[in-house]
Amino acid sequence: MAAVGRTEPLREPCTYQRRFRGTTALLSAAAAHRGAGAGGGGDARCNHINKWGLLFNLSFAGCGRCRLGPAFSAHPRWPPRRCPPCSTVEVDVNIKKSLQPIQLSSEQVAVEIWSLCFQLDLLIRAEVHQLQEQLREDKSPIESESFHIRGVDYVERIKQYLEHLPDPVPQLEDYLDSQGLSTLFPRVEIFVIHGRPVDMLERPPMDDYFSHIGKLNQLLVLSQQLEDDVQHLGSHKYIAHQLSVLYKVLNYFSGSSVSLDILKKDIEANFKALKSGLAVGEGTEQEPLLPFHYVNWILCLTRSITTIVSTLPEELTEEMSLAMSFAMNLR
């Protein structure tokens, strides 16, 4: 696919269609003949269904005879722009623009920019890691070209969202400061100003956000899976293993939550007896099944964990407090 926002001369129908063949069948569809809209018959090879352009945001432009030239654009240009030297028609390929023009509220703009800052911050951290690896290998650190292309693209997309705000539209640096995003994402602020990936001497507050919320999600999913398996599987062969994995995740939150610490100690007290209860004699074909009282114990354990995590108590969300505070004060 051609680069975003790149302007290219329109080619002959067959050449243009070959260029985009394989990306999507719809991109090979041409606009109806220019005369067809006024009741003309049109050339048979150009008389394709124009409605696909409306459904999939294809902007059709063309020469005087045929409006061929699909391009993703939220703002189709008609009459088409022509290249002065050769008079060929040009199209803008904008694959990341929305299907139709939309107006966002200031709160929606804040959410979108917050999301893009998250993504750009992760990109910068990955590039910094690569540069540090090069230094450890006694190589001269060289920033990758792909990083700069993607980084600049993120910044441009953030600026496009700022255009939805009422006049006067703030500068990006001012907006990051006013919203507190410069505090949450200092690497992003430095990249916006200097265009360089820089690591921070002090660990930014959002660095642990994804790992922490990932652990919470892992704890919830493992509990729900164990609860389902102990009730519906015809064999409890792997229940002890699942319980040990759940215990390891609980260790991550050790000291953070009194309720989870109690459940963790409960597992320590019952694990060996539960595991021995699953032992099956050699040569027997009987599938191991837990005694009824252990099934009930696991159900109480997993449901308690699910309830605690689902309520997001303050002791479990301290690592996400800044992000949650930002989300509650979006404006």
N, C-alpha and C positions, 0 to 999 in steps of 0.2 A: 504494500500500500504506500502511496506517496506520502511525503512528510506533511504534517499538519500545517495548514496555512500557506502551503507552497503554491505559487501561481505557475501554471503550465499552459503552453499553447494547446489548443484542441486539435486532435489529429483526425484523420479520416475515420469514418465509422468502424470499418473492420479493424483498423490498427488500434483504435481506442478500446474496442471491446476485447481484443486480445490482451491488451495491457492489464485489464482488470479481471480477466477470466481466472477462476480459481479462488478469488477472495470471497465473492458471493454472487449467486446467480442474478440477484437483483441489480447489481452494478452493471451488468451487460445489457440491461433493458434501456432502450433509447426513448427519447421523447417523441411524441406524435409529430408528424410533419407540420411545419409552421402553418401551412394552409389548411390543415385539417380542422383547426379551431374555428375557422371562418367558413366551414362547410366544404372545403376543398377535399379532394380525394387523398392526396399525399402519396409519397413514394412507399411502396409495399414494405421495403426492407427497413423503413424508419417508422412505420405506423405501429409502434408498440403501445402498451397500455400506460397511460400517463399517471394513473392513480397510484402506482407504486412509488412515484416520486413524492406524493403527498404522505403516504404511509411511512416511508422510510427516509424522509428528509433529503431526497435527491433534488438538487438544484440543477435544472436543465438550461443550458445555454447552447448556442450553436451558430453556424454561419447563416447566410441569408436563405439557404435552402432547407437546412435541417437543424432543429434545436437538439443536437446530440451532445452529450457531455454531462453525465451524472456526477454530482459532487455533494458530499455531505455538508450542508450549510443551513444554519438557522435563519439566514437572511438571503434568500435567492436574489440574484442580481439580474434584472431585465430592464432595458436592453443589455445584452452582454458587453463586457469590456473587450476591446480588441488590442492586440499588440501592434504598436505603431509601425515597426519596421516591416512586418510581413502581413499585417492585417488579419492574422489568425486569431480566433476567439480564445480567451483564457478563462480558466475556471479555478476557483479556490476550493481546495480540498480541506475540509474542517471536520475531521472524524470525531472530535471530542466535544463539539457543541451540541446543545440540546435540540430535540426534534422540532421544537417551536419556541419562539420567544416567550420568556416567562419573567415575571417580576417577583422578586423575593422580598420578604420582610427583613428588617434588621436582625431579628432573632434567627431567621433561617440563614442569613448571610454569616452570622457568627458561628453557627453550627458547621456550615460548609468550610469556612476558613479554619476552624478548629481542627476539622478532619484532615485538611490538607497540611496543616502544620505538623500534625502527628506523622503523616506520611513522609514529609520532607525531613523531619527530625530523624526518623529511622534511616532514611537514605544517607543523611550526613554521617550518622554514627557508623553505618556500614563502610562508608568511604574512609573515615578516620581510622577504622580498624585495619583496612587494607594498607593505608599509608604507614601505620605503626608496624605492620608485618614486614613491609619493605625495609624499614629502618632496622628491624631485628635481623634481617638477612644481609645487612650492610649494603643495601641498595639505596640509591638516591630516590626519595619518594616522589612519585609522579602522579598527579591527579588524573583520573581517567576522563576521557572525553565524554563517555556515556553518562557519567555522573553529572557533568556540567549541563549536558543537554536536558536531562531529566530534572535537574535542580531548577534551571531557568524556566522550564515548562511549569513546574509547580508554582513558582513565584508569579508567572504570568496569569495562571489560573486564579490565584488568590486576588490579583489586581482586578481581574474581570468581575469577580464577585463584589468587590468594593463599588463597582459602577452601579450596583442595584441600590446603594444607599442614597438618601436624599442629598441634594446639593447643600453646601459644598462637599464634594467627595473627599474624604481624608486621604492623606498620603499613607502608604502602607506602614511605614515606621511609626507614624503617629497612631494608627489604628491598633497596631500590636501593643503599644504602650498603654493606650486607653483601656483596652480590653484585658490587660494583664497577661497577654500571650507572650510578651517578651520575657516575663518572669518564668512562665511555664516552659518556654522553648527558647532559651538563650542562643542555642546554636542556629536556630532559624533566623533570629534577628541579625546575628553576625553575618550569615550568608546573604541575607537581603541587602545589607549595607555594603559588604566587601566582596561578596561572590566567592568566598572561600570556605571549605569545610574545616572547622576548628573544634578541637576537643576542649572541655571545660576543666579547670582546676578543681572546682567543687562540683559534685555530682548534682545535675539538675533534678528538680523534684519529680519530674514525669518519667525519669529513666526506668523506674521499677513498676510503672503502671501496668504494662502489658504482662509482665511475668507474674505480678501479684493477682491480677484478675484472671490470668490463665490458671493459676493454682486454685483459685476459688471455683472456677468452672470445672477443673479436673476433680476436685473434691465432690462437687455436686453430681457430676456424671457418674463417677465411680460408685457413689452411694446408690444412685438410682439403678444402675446396672446390677449391682449386687442384690438389691432388694428384689428386682425382677427375676434374677436367675435362681435365687433360693426358693422362690415360690413356684416357678414354672418349669425348671429343667428336671429331666428324669434322672440326672446324675449330678451329684455335688462334688465331683472329683476335683474341680479347680476352685472351689469356694475358699479354701484356706489360702491359696495363692492370691486371689482377689482381695481377701481381707488384709494380707500383708502389704499389698500395693496401696490400699487405702490408708493403712497405718503410716506408711512412708510419707504420704501427702499430708497427713495430720501432723507429722513431725515438723513440717514447714511452718505451721502456725503455733508451734509449741511456745507457750508463754504469752501468746497474743489473746487467747480466749480461754477463760476458766471453764466454760461449758465444753469446749473441744478437748481441753486437757483431761477432764473427767472421763470423757468417752475414750480417749487414747489409753488411759490407765485401765479402763474396762476391757479393752482389747488385749492388753498385756496380761491381764488376770485370766482370760478365758482362751487365749489362742492355742496353747499347747494341748489342753483337753479337747478342744474342738478338732484340732488336727488329728489327734489319736483316734477320735471317734469316727473319722473317715477312713481309717485303715481297713483294708479288705484282705482276707487270707489269699495266699498264692493259689493259683489254679481255679479260683472261683470266678464265675461269670457275672456275679451280682454287682450291680453298680453301687458305688458308695453313696449313702444318703445320710444326712444329718438327723440326729434325734430331734423330736418335735420341739423340745425346750430350747435347743440351739437355733432352730429356725426362727422361733419367736424372738430370741435374743438378738439375732441379726436384724430382724425387721424393726425392732425398737431402736437399735443402734443406727441403722441407715436412715430411718425416718427422723430421728433426732438431728442427725447431721444435715439432712435436707432442710429441715425447718430452720436451723440456725443460719445456714448459708443463705437461704432465701430471704430472710429478714434483714440481711446486711447490717449486722450490729456495728456500732462505732469501732469496737476493738478490731474488727476484721477489715475495716475500710479506711484505716488511718493512712495507709500508703496511697489511697486514692482520694484523700480529702480535698486536695487542691483542685483536682479534676471535677469532683462532685460539686464543690463550691462554685467553680466556673460555670458548670452546667445549670446550676440553680439560679445563677444571676445573669443569664444571657439577656442581652438587650440590643 
